[in-house]
Amino acid sequence: MTSNALRSLRSALIVALAFGASMFAQSSAPDIAFDANADLLKLPDNIHLGEVAGVATNSKGHIFVYTRTGPAHAALGSNRTFYKAGSRLFQFDQTGKFVKEIGVGVYGLNFAQAVHIDPQDNIWVVDQGSSNVIKFDPDGKIQLVLSRKPEAISVRPAAGRGGPSEGREGREGREGRGGAAPEGGGAGRGDAATTSAPGAQAGAPAGGGGRPGPPGPPGTGIPGDSFTRTADVAWDRAGNIYVADGVATAGNARVAKFDKDGHFIKSWGFRGSEPGQFNALHGIALDAQGNVYVADTGNKRIQVFDGDGNAKSQIANIGTPYAICITPGQHQYLYSSNSNDPETLDNGEIYKLELDGRIVGKFGRAGKLPKEFGTVNAIDCRSENELLVGELLNWRVQKLTLRSR
């Protein structure tokens, strides 16, 4: 047997063993008993939730929901579409009573992706359609905007003019059939970042002003806050901002880091399957030590980095991670949803893990009833055993209470 053949056989064995271990870990994970309240939120009669893309709580226990209520209003001009509205941000008190809507008419609220509350109770919205990350203060006033929504966003040709050519990848940005997300995302400097645009290598110097540097691999992106179909946002203790940039299987595939005032520091990653590479990011979270956990959905793993983007480890035995969340407190836990594909009711469970990836247990499954999940896109875990989950397919937020074993 040649040396090349031996190497190929060794690689195949490693993959097979890793896959087998992953399947065993999933099937052998103990079930965690839990209760669920699927009727927590009380909306006025004239307001309804659509696909719940984001849910978060502040220090008072108030609940914030970022929901796709679309379709977005659009003005058509030749082959381009000018998007406006399509998503709404609601605030409820700790009992689920409706308080108010935030950001009515805001330019960047197009196709909801996530909402988070920082330690100062500022409200951060991540929008996949506009590719913006928008920071509101606790009163709902805009404080910071990252990335720029393009004046026009490329769309597929309408049916009858060639017809759409949409496969699984084309559905990636509209989980739950909630209306197509803009194809090109929102790099904000034309549509350049939707192609293999010039990009920042990891550690690219700050202060580049977003200008193209040496060409990088596909998915590297442009230095700065030129996002495409932004996925999520998180912070470290110093207030540095980390953005998971690139929900889709085309466009950017990186993590971008900024200081607390929004100045670009560096980015890392590009499209691929090796350590430090990404394929469709869906979530990002930091632990108390400043380690960065990224839901690398396209590669069916969570990657772990230090705050400078150096790869440390990966967790690959929990299905296809969509939403991730890390609890506060001295003993932190990681929650990750193996969210079902919008076209199926397969899987759907949520895993509870130690930060090193050891599985504590799992709970739930895909479905329509209470205690079942329809594509979980958001998990809020301010408490270890009390979670809020936002579902795309079931248009709801469920409050889950895990029972002590």
N, C-alpha and C positions, 0 to 999 in steps of 0.2 A: 504494500500500500504506500502511495507517495506521501510526501510530507504535507502537500496541499489537501489530500484526501483525509489525512489524520486530523488536520486542523479543522476541516469542515465537520468531521464526525464529532470532534470534541465540542465544537460550538453547538451542534445540534443536541448533544447530550446535556450541555449546560442549560440550553433553552428549555428542553423537555423537563429536566429536574426542577427548574425554577417555576415552570407552568404547573407542574404537578403539585409542588409545595403550595403555590398560590391557591389552587383549587381546593386542596385539603384544608388550608387555613380558613377559607370562606365557609366551606360546608361544616367544619367542626366548631366554628365560633358559637359559644353558648348564647342562647336567646335571653334577652333582658325583658322582663315584664314591664309594661308601662300602661299608663292611662292617657287619654286624649280628650281635649275639648276642641271640637271643630266649629263651635259657634261662639267663639270668644269675642269677635269684633261686632259692634253694633253700629251699622251705618244708617244715615238718614235714608228715607224712602226713595229719594231721587238720585242717590249715589250708589254705584255698584262697583265691586272689584272685578277686574279682569284677571289675566295671568299674573300671579304674585311672583315677581322676579326678585324682590328684596324685602327683608323684614329685619328690624333692629330695635333695641330698647335703649333708653338713656338711663341716667343715674336715678331718676325718679320712678322708673318702671314704665314710663310712657312708651308706646309702641308706634313705630314708624313703618309704613308699608309703601313700597314703590311698585306700582302695578301698571301693567300694559292694558290700557283701556281703549286702544286704537279703534279703527285705523288712524294713523296720523293724517292730518290734513295735508294735501299736496297740491302744488301748482305745477302743471306739466308744461314743459317747453322742449320741443323736439324729442331728444332721447334722454333728457335729464329731468330730475324731479327735485323740487324744493320742499323739504319736509318741515312740518310744524306740528307741535303737540303729539298726541298719541300715547302719552303716559302721564300718570298723576301720582303725587306724593301726599299721603294722608298721615295725620297724627291722631292717635287714640290715647286715652289715659290708661292707667294701670288696670282698670276694670274692663277695658275694651270699649269704653264709650267714646264716640267720635268727638274730637276736639276741633280740628280745622284741616284745611288743605294748605299745603305750602308750595310756593313756586308757581302759582297760576300764571300761565302764559309765558313761562321762562323758555327762552329760545332753544335750550339744549335738552329739554325733556321730550324725547322722541320715542325711544324704544328701550324701556327700563331693563337694567341688568342687575343692579345691586344698590343697597343703601346700608350705611354703617354709621355708628355714633362714636366719636372719639372721646378720650377721657375728660375733655372740657365740655362735653355735650353738644359739640358742633355736629351738624348733620352732613354727611358726605353721600352724594348721589353719583352712581356710575351709570352712564347711559351708553348702550351699545350702538344705538342708531346715530347719535351725534358724535360719538367717541369722546365726549366730555367727561371729566370728573369735576363736580361742582360742590364746593363747600359752602354750606349755609351756617350762620350762627344759630344759637338756640331759639332765637326769635324768628328765624326764617329769612334773614337778610343774607344775600350772597356776599361771601368774603373772598373767595378764590376760585378761579376757573383754570383747569389744566386742559390742554389741547384746544383745537379750534374746529368748530363745526364748519364743513365746507359750505360754500354758498349753494352748491348743487351737488347732488349725489347720483352716481350712475346707477341705473336700474336695468333689469332684464327687459327685453322687448315684450310688449303686450301680446297676449294671445291673438292670433290672426295676423300678426306681423312677423311671422317666423316662429312664434311660439317659444315658450321657455324651455330651456334644457336643464332640468333640475334633478339632480340625484341626491344621495344622502348628504354630500358635502354642501349642496345648495340649501338644505334644510337646517344646517347647523345653527345659523343665527336666529332662527325663528322657532325655537323649541316650543312645542305645544300648538303649532299652527296659528300663532297669534298675529299673523300678518308678516310679510317678508321684512326683515331688517334690511336697511340699505346695503346694497352689495359692496360698495366701496368703502364702507366705514366712514371715518371722518378724520383723515390726517390733517385736513385743514389747510394744506398747501396744494390745492388741486387734488388730484387723485394719485399723486406720485407714490405714496406709501402703500398702495394696494398692489404694487408690483415689486419686483426684486430691487427695491430702492436702495440708494447708498445709505449706509448705516453706521452706527457707532459700534465699535468693538467694545467689549467689556473693559471698563476703565477709561473710556474716552474722556478727554479733559472737559471739565465744566466750562461754561462760558462760550460754547460754540455757537450759541444763538440759533440752534436748529439748522445750521448750514450743513450740507452734505459733506462727509469726509470721504476717506477711501472706500470704494465699494465693499460691502460685506456680504455674507451669505444671505440667502432668502430668509426673511423674517427678522433680520437684525434691526430694521427700522432706521429712522433718521434720529440723530442725537437730539435729545430734548423731548418735548411733550407732543410730538406728532404721532398720536395714537391711531390705531385702526381697530374698530369694534372692541372697545375697552371691556375688560372682564371684571376687574375687582380692584380694591384699594385697601391698604393697611398701613400701620405706623409702628415705629419703634418708640422706646421711652424718651428719646431725644426729640421726638416729633417728626423725624424724617419720614417721608411719604414713599410708599412702595406701590407701584401700579402694575398689575398683571395686564399686559397689553396684547390682546389678540385672541378672541373667542373662536374665530373661524379656523379652518384648515388652509386658509390662504391669507396673505397679508402679514402683519407683524406676529412674532412669536418670541416675546422677550419679557423681562422684568425691568422697569425703569425706576430709578431712585432719585428723589428730590429732597432738598432740605425743607424745613418747616414752612418756609416762605415760598416754596414752589420753584426754587432754582435747581436746575438739572445738575445732578452729581455724576451719574453713570448709568449704564444699562448693561444687561448680560442676557445671553441666549440668542438662539436663532432656530430655524425649523429643522427638526431632526429627532432622532430617538436615542441618541447617546446621552450620558450624564451631562447636565447643563444645557441640553437642547429641549425644545418644546414642540407640541403639536396640539393646538386648541387648548388654551389656558381657560380655566373656569373659576378659580378661586385662589385667594392668597390670605395668609394669616401669619402672625408672628408670636413666638412664645416670649416668656419673661427674660430669656437670655439674648433675645434679638435674633434668633434663628428664623429664617424665612421659609414657610411651607407653601408650596405652589401645587395646586391641583392641575396636573398635566394630563388633561382628560383624554386627548388623542392617543397618548401612550399608556393609558390605564395605570397611572401611578401618581403618587405625591412625591415631589422632589424637595429636599431640604438643603438650604444654603445658609452660610453665615451672612451677616449684613453687608458684606462686600461682594457677594455673589459667588463665593467659592463653594462648589458642590461638596456636601457632607455625606448624604445618604439618600435613599429613596425607599418608599413604601409601596409595594406592588402586589399586595395580596388582598385587596378590598374592592375588587370589581373596577368600575369606571367612576372615579370621583368627580362629582359636580361641585356641590357646596361643601366647604370645610369651615370649621370653627374651632378655636382653642379657648378653653375655659380660663377664668382668672383663678387666683388663689395660689397657695404654696404648691399643691399637687395639681398640675395642669393635665387636662385630657384633650385629646383631639377627636372631634366628630367629623365623619365624612359620609356623604350620601352616595350610595351606588344607584344613582337615579336611573329610572327606566327610560328607555328611548321613547320619544313621543308617539311612535308608531306601535308600541307594544305595551303589555303589562308584565313584562319580565323583570325580575329583580326588584329594585325599589327600596331595599333595606338601608338602614343607617348604621354605621359602625361606630363604636366607642373604642378608642385606642389610647394606649400610653404614647408619649411623645416619641419613643423609640420605635414605634410601629407595632408593638405587641397588641394583639386584639383582646380587649376586655369582654366584648360581646357585641351582639347586633339586635336590632329590633325593627319591626314593621315589614311591609312588602308593598309592591305596587297594587293599586286598586282605587276604587271610588268612594269607599265607605270610610267613616271615622277610623283612625288607627291604620289606615292604608294611605299610600302616597301616590300622587300623580306628578312625576318629575319634580323632585325637590330641587329648587334652584337657590335656596337660602336657608341657613341655619343660624339662629341667634342663641348663644350658650353662655349668657352671663352667669348662670348657675350651673353646677355640674349635672344636676338631675332634673332641671327644668329648662326645656328648650322651646323655642318657637321655630316652626318650619314654614316656609313659603312654597306653595305648589303652583306650577304653571298650568297643568292640565285640569286641576280641580278648582281653580280660582278661589283659593282660600288660604288662611293661616290656621295651623293647628298648634295648640299649646300642649306639649307633651310633658308628662311627669313620670320619670323612671323610678321604679320601685327598688328599694334597697334589697339586696340579696342576703 
